[in-house]
């Protein structure tokens, strides 16, 4: 239980447990920084320990500008489309096909509190710049949950707790797909 309520999920560095909905491989941080003690390093280390909220709302496709830059990410669960602009195709393998923004509610380590801009996304490259890369099946379940939330009026926000078992714990959950 947190000051924000009971968490729905916990990420321990190698997997994300969504209580009652499964456990998913998950990775955070760049290859040389995939260790819990690196969580204060912006754009390199894993997501900081703390509490985050996840909106349970399907938001359609992520926005793409005329230059092919991916934007948005604040409205809920987004699909990341392949698009064509002036005959050139754009796809974002660093993001995968789906993402959802994490809103930080509390960061445990004061030295990491300036970090922000975290997402759950389903790329399969085996690293992130601080987001959580998660098994692609997670978003299938999240979208089903969001549809049920609309139909049944269930919780519209999920709480994610990030808690590593030790300072030297790995944050590489084996999400690399070759």
C-alpha positions in Angstrom: 0.0 0.0 0.0 1.3 3.5 -0.9 0.2 6.9 0.1 -1.6 6.9 -3.3 -3.5 3.7 -2.7 -2.8 0.0 -3.4 -0.4 -0.5 -6.3 -1.7 -2.6 -9.2 1.7 -3.5 -10.6 5.3 -3.7 -9.4 8.5 -3.6 -11.6 11.5 -5.1 -9.9 14.1 -4.6 -12.7 13.5 -7.8 -14.7 9.7 -8.2 -14.7 6.6 -6.3 -14.3 4.0 -8.1 -12.2 0.4 -6.9 -12.9 -1.4 -8.4 -10.0 -4.1 -10.8 -11.3 -3.2 -10.1 -15.0 0.2 -11.7 -15.4 4.0 -11.1 -15.2 5.9 -9.6 -18.2 9.6 -9.4 -19.0 10.7 -5.8 -18.7 14.0 -3.9 -19.1 15.1 -0.3 -18.2 18.3 1.6 -18.9 21.1 1.6 -21.4 23.2 -1.6 -21.7 26.1 -0.3 -19.5 23.7 1.2 -17.0 21.1 -1.6 -16.4 21.6 -1.7 -12.7 19.5 -0.2 -9.9 22.3 2.0 -8.6 22.3 3.9 -11.9 18.7 5.2 -11.5 19.8 8.8 -10.9 21.5 9.0 -14.3 19.2 10.8 -16.9 18.9 9.2 -20.3 21.1 6.3 -19.2 20.0 4.6 -16.0 16.8 2.7 -15.3 13.6 4.3 -14.2 13.9 5.6 -10.6 12.2 3.7 -7.8 8.9 5.2 -6.8 5.2 5.3 -7.7 3.8 6.1 -11.1 0.3 6.2 -12.5 -0.9 4.8 -15.8 -4.0 6.0 -17.5 -6.4 3.2 -18.5 -7.7 4.8 -21.7 -7.2 3.9 -25.3 -6.0 7.1 -27.1 -5.6 5.9 -30.7 -2.5 6.6 -32.7 0.5 8.6 -31.5 0.7 12.0 -33.2 3.3 12.4 -36.0 4.3 15.8 -37.4 5.1 16.6 -41.1 8.8 16.0 -40.5 8.1 12.5 -39.2 8.7 13.3 -35.5 6.7 11.3 -33.0 4.9 13.5 -30.4 2.1 13.4 -28.0 2.0 10.6 -25.5 -0.1 12.2 -22.8 -3.6 10.9 -23.6 -3.5 7.2 -22.7 -2.5 4.0 -24.5 -1.3 4.8 -27.9 -0.5 2.7 -31.0 2.6 3.8 -32.8 1.8 3.7 -36.5 3.9 3.3 -39.6 3.2 6.3 -41.7 4.2 7.7 -45.1 5.0 11.4 -45.6 6.0 12.5 -49.1 6.7 9.0 -50.2 9.0 8.2 -47.2 7.9 5.6 -44.6 8.5 6.2 -40.9 8.5 3.6 -38.1 10.0 4.0 -34.7 11.6 0.7 -33.6 13.0 2.4 -30.5 9.4 2.7 -29.3 7.8 -0.5 -30.7 4.2 -0.5 -31.7 2.5 0.7 -28.4 3.2 3.0 -25.5 1.6 4.6 -22.5 3.0 7.5 -20.5 3.9 7.0 -16.8 3.1 10.0 -14.6 5.4 10.2 -11.7 3.7 10.5 -8.3 6.7 10.0 -6.0 10.3 9.3 -6.6 12.1 7.7 -3.6 15.7 9.0 -4.3 15.9 12.8 -4.1 18.7 12.8 -6.6 16.5 11.2 -9.2 13.5 13.4 -8.7 14.4 15.7 -11.6 14.0 12.8 -14.1 10.8 12.6 -16.1 9.3 11.6 -19.4 8.9 7.9 -18.7 6.8 5.5 -20.7 6.0 1.8 -20.9 6.6 0.7 -24.5 7.0 -2.5 -26.3 10.1 -2.2 -28.4 12.3 -5.3 -28.4 15.8 -3.7 -28.6 16.8 -4.7 -25.0 17.4 -1.3 -23.6 15.8 2.1 -22.9 16.8 5.6 -22.0 15.0 5.3 -18.7 11.6 4.1 -19.8 10.4 0.5 -19.2 10.5 -1.7 -22.3 8.0 -4.5 -21.8 6.9 -7.7 -23.4 4.7 -7.1 -26.4 1.8 -9.1 -24.9 1.4 -6.6 -22.1 -0.4 -4.1 -24.4 -2.9 -6.7 -25.6 -3.9 -7.2 -21.9 -3.9 -3.4 -21.2 -6.1 -2.7 -24.1 -8.6 -5.4 -23.0 -8.5 -3.9 -19.5 -9.2 -0.4 -20.9 -12.2 -1.7 -22.8 -13.5 -3.4 -19.7 -12.9 -0.2 -17.7 -15.3 1.7 -20.2 -17.9 -1.1 -20.1 -17.8 -1.8 -16.3 -16.8 1.5 -14.9 -13.7 0.1 -13.2 -10.6 2.0 -12.2 -9.3 4.5 -14.8 -5.8 4.8 -13.3 -3.4 2.0 -12.5 -0.6 2.4 -9.9 2.9 1.1 -10.7 5.5 0.7 -8.0 9.1 0.5 -9.1 11.2 -1.3 -6.4 14.5 -3.0 -7.0 15.5 -5.8 -4.6 19.1 -4.4 -4.2 21.3 -1.6 -5.3 23.2 -4.0 -7.6 20.1 -5.6 -9.0 20.0 -5.9 -12.8 17.4 -4.0 -14.8 17.7 -6.2 -17.9 14.7 -8.4 -18.1 15.6 -10.1 -21.3 13.4 -8.2 -23.7 15.9 -8.2 -26.6 14.5 -10.0 -29.6 17.0 -10.7 -32.4 
